[in-house]
Amino acid sequence: MNTIDLHVHSTYSDGTDTPTELVRKAAAADLKAFALTDHDTTDGIAEAVNAGYAMGIEVIPGIEISTDYLDKEIHIVGLCIDHNNQSLRKALSDELRKRDERNHLMVDCFNEAGFPVTMEELITLFPNSVITRAHFASYMVKKGYVESNKEAFDRYLGDDCPLYVNREHRSPEDAIRLIHDAGGAAILAHPLLYHLTYGELKKLCTRLKDAGLTGIETMYSTYKGFDEITVRKLARECGLLESGGSDYHGANKSHIQIGTGMGNLMIHYDYLSRIRDSII
């Protein structure tokens, strides 16, 4: 098979599979390649690449960077990056510091709300991970405060919910620059999840194309009906390449499988080839 998945997460951010386990699952799913795109970290890439060599799976070094746009959190995926690039690593170190500051504030909020937790507990439960809201959600499930991660986000951790704590992000343009400096291609992740109108999305894509955006995820697990047609139209109008992926997180999004998403996802290797060819 020549199918791929260009948006996958490991235990190094908010997934539940180690990089090596991801490679095994990619092989079981008969994928030719997948991109490890953990949130604001590249720490799992070396393990994934080494496991990929051993199992005959091509691992694409990637990243998913959180950014701010009009009071919304917009994600930019970097593909085919040099994960050892010093400028990128320094920027990610700064991002990790901001996450740590936000996480300590969330711990305070949890305790004030009657959900006792410490950072030490979270780190013990989720070793070698960049602690995110998904880990707080999993903690709430483990403690019996909620029945599912979805309930945790819907009631407590989602934007504007009682236990949500905002953190400062870089601009999308800055994320694109970092990805370019690391030799990669910048992709706008899951555009329909931002709940912008078509006109607003086109304005965003035009602005980011001018800043060096390479592509947009036209294929994604949650797209329904005419969603894929809509985003492909947007890609054509803005001169962007097509990309896509499952956004696999393991048990944290148990309804999504690597490679196939919610059952209908199928991304051909040709999309990756075109993205690679676009990198100068």
VEXMI-418735 format. One record per residue (C-alpha): residue number from 1; x, y, z. Coordinates in steps of 0.2 Angstrom, whole numbers, plus 5000, padded with zeros to 4 digits. Example, Ala and Ser with C-alpha at 12.3 -4.5 7.8 and 13.67 -1.06 7.14 Angstrom:
! VEXMI-418735
   i    x    y    z
   1 5062 4978 5039
   2 5068 4995 5036
! end
This chain:
! VEXMI-418735
   i    x    y    z
   1 5000 5000 5000
   2 5005 5018 4997
   3 4995 5026 5010
   4 5001 5038 5024
   5 4996 5048 5039
   6 5003 5065 5041
   7 4996 5070 5058
   8 5000 5058 5073
   9 5004 5060 5091
  10 5014 5050 5104
  11 5016 5050 5123
  12 5029 5064 5121
  13 5014 5076 5119
  14 4996 5070 5122
  15 4995 5053 5114
  16 4995 5037 5123
  17 5007 5026 5112
  18 5025 5028 5112
  19 5034 5032 5096
  20 5039 5014 5094
  21 5022 5008 5097
  22 5016 5020 5084
  23 5028 5012 5071
  24 5021 4995 5075
  25 5003 5001 5073
  26 5008 5010 5057
  27 5015 4993 5050
  28 4999 4984 5056
  29 4989 4997 5047
  30 4999 4994 5031
  31 5005 5012 5030
  32 5020 5016 5020
  33 5024 5032 5031
  34 5018 5043 5044
  35 5023 5060 5052
  36 5025 5061 5071
  37 5018 5079 5074
  38 5018 5080 5093
  39 5013 5097 5101
  40 5027 5109 5103
  41 5040 5095 5105
  42 5051 5085 5094
  43 5058 5074 5108
  44 5050 5058 5101
  45 5056 5059 5083
  46 5073 5050 5086
  47 5065 5035 5094
  48 5052 5034 5080
  49 5064 5036 5066
  50 5075 5022 5073
  51 5060 5011 5075
  52 5055 5015 5058
  53 5071 5009 5051
  54 5070 4993 5060
  55 5052 4989 5054
  56 5052 4997 5037
  57 5041 5011 5040
  58 5046 5029 5034
  59 5044 5041 5049
  60 5042 5060 5044
  61 5050 5071 5057
  62 5036 5084 5061
  63 5029 5096 5074
  64 5012 5104 5078
  65 5014 5122 5084
  66 5000 5131 5094
  67 4998 5149 5088
  68 4986 5164 5092
  69 4975 5171 5078
  70 4960 5183 5082
  71 4958 5175 5100
  72 4958 5158 5093
  73 4971 5144 5095
  74 4977 5140 5077
  75 4988 5125 5074
  76 5002 5124 5061
  77 5010 5107 5057
  78 5028 5106 5051
  79 5033 5092 5040
  80 5050 5086 5035
  81 5058 5097 5048
  82 5076 5095 5054
  83 5071 5091 5072
  84 5089 5095 5078
  85 5088 5113 5072
  86 5094 5124 5086
  87 5082 5139 5082
  88 5068 5127 5083
  89 5074 5118 5098
  90 5076 5135 5107
  91 5059 5141 5102
  92 5051 5124 5108
  93 5060 5126 5125
  94 5052 5143 5127
  95 5035 5136 5123
  96 5038 5122 5136
  97 5042 5135 5149
  98 5025 5144 5145
  99 5016 5127 5146
 100 5024 5123 5163
 101 5018 5140 5169
 102 5000 5137 5163
 103 5000 5120 5170
 104 5005 5126 5187
 105 4990 5139 5186
 106 4979 5124 5181
 107 4984 5114 5196
 108 4979 5129 5207
 109 4963 5130 5199
 110 4959 5111 5201
 111 4963 5112 5219
 112 4952 5127 5222
 113 4938 5119 5213
 114 4939 5103 5224
 115 4949 5092 5212
 116 4965 5089 5222
 117 4981 5086 5211
 118 4999 5090 5210
 119 5011 5092 5196
 120 5021 5078 5203
 121 5006 5066 5202
 122 5004 5071 5184
 123 5022 5069 5179
 124 5022 5052 5188
 125 5006 5046 5178
 126 5012 5053 5162
 127 5031 5051 5161
 128 5041 5059 5147
 129 5026 5069 5141
 130 5023 5087 5138
 131 5008 5089 5150
 132 4993 5096 5141
 133 4975 5098 5145
 134 4972 5081 5138
 135 4983 5074 5153
 136 4972 5084 5165
 137 4957 5076 5157
 138 4964 5059 5159
 139 4968 5062 5177
 140 4950 5067 5180
 141 4944 5051 5172
 142 4956 5041 5182
 143 4950 5049 5198
 144 4932 5046 5194
 145 4928 5065 5193
 146 4921 5063 5175
 147 4917 5048 5164
 148 4927 5052 5149
 149 4940 5065 5142
 150 4926 5072 5132
 151 4916 5076 5147
 152 4931 5084 5155
 153 4933 5096 5141
 154 4915 5099 5139
 155 4912 5103 5157
 156 4929 5109 5164
 157 4944 5111 5152
 158 4937 5117 5135
 159 4939 5136 5130
 160 4930 5147 5142
 161 4926 5133 5154
 162 4929 5134 5173
 163 4946 5126 5174
 164 4953 5133 5157
 165 4968 5143 5158
 166 4974 5153 5143
 167 4992 5154 5138
 168 5001 5165 5127
 169 5006 5158 5110
 170 5017 5164 5096
 171 5009 5171 5079
 172 5005 5159 5065
 173 5018 5168 5054
 174 5032 5165 5068
 175 5027 5147 5068
 176 5029 5146 5049
 177 5046 5155 5050
 178 5052 5142 5063
 179 5047 5128 5052
 180 5055 5135 5036
 181 5071 5139 5046
 182 5071 5120 5051
 183 5070 5115 5033
 184 5051 5110 5033
 185 5034 5113 5025
 186 5021 5123 5035
 187 5003 5116 5035
 188 4987 5123 5042
 189 4980 5109 5053
 190 4961 5105 5053
 191 4955 5121 5047
 192 4936 5117 5050
 193 4939 5115 5069
 194 4942 5134 5071
 195 4923 5137 5067
 196 4927 5152 5055
 197 4916 5156 5040
 198 4923 5152 5023
 199 4927 5170 5020
 200 4937 5171 5037
 201 4946 5155 5033
 202 4951 5161 5015
 203 4957 5177 5023
 204 4968 5167 5035
 205 4974 5156 5022
 206 4979 5171 5010
 207 4988 5180 5025
 208 4997 5164 5029
 209 5001 5160 5011
 210 5010 5176 5010
 211 5020 5172 5025
 212 5025 5155 5017
 213 5012 5143 5021
 214 5014 5127 5010
 215 4998 5118 5012
 216 4982 5114 5022
 217 4974 5098 5029
 218 4960 5094 5016
 219 4959 5076 5023
 220 4955 5074 5041
 221 4946 5061 5052
 222 4931 5072 5057
 223 4927 5079 5040
 224 4909 5074 5035
 225 4898 5077 5020
 226 4905 5091 5009
 227 4919 5096 5022
 228 4933 5089 5011
 229 4926 5097 4995
 230 4925 5113 5004
 231 4943 5113 5010
 232 4950 5107 4993
 233 4941 5122 4985
 234 4949 5133 4998
 235 4966 5125 4994
 236 4964 5128 4975
 237 4959 5146 4978
 238 4973 5150 4989
 239 4986 5141 4979
 240 4990 5129 4994
 241 4995 5110 4993
 242 4984 5097 5000
 243 4989 5087 5016
 244 4980 5077 5029
 245 4981 5065 5043
 246 4971 5056 5057
 247 4976 5067 5072
 248 4978 5050 5080
 249 4980 5051 5099
 250 4978 5033 5104
 251 4966 5030 5119
 252 4964 5049 5121
 253 4954 5049 5105
 254 4949 5030 5104
 255 4937 5033 5090
 256 4951 5038 5078
 257 4963 5025 5071
 258 4980 5028 5064
 259 4980 5029 5045
 260 4961 5027 5043
 261 4954 5040 5056
 262 4936 5036 5059
 263 4936 5023 5045
 264 4936 5032 5029
 265 4953 5041 5028
 266 4965 5036 5015
 267 4979 5048 5010
 268 4991 5043 4996
 269 5010 5045 4996
 270 5009 5057 4982
 271 5003 5071 4993
 272 5019 5069 5003
 273 5029 5069 4987
 274 5022 5085 4982
 275 5025 5093 4999
 276 5043 5087 4999
 277 5045 5094 4981
 278 5039 5111 4987
 279 5053 5113 5000
 280 5067 5124 4993
! end
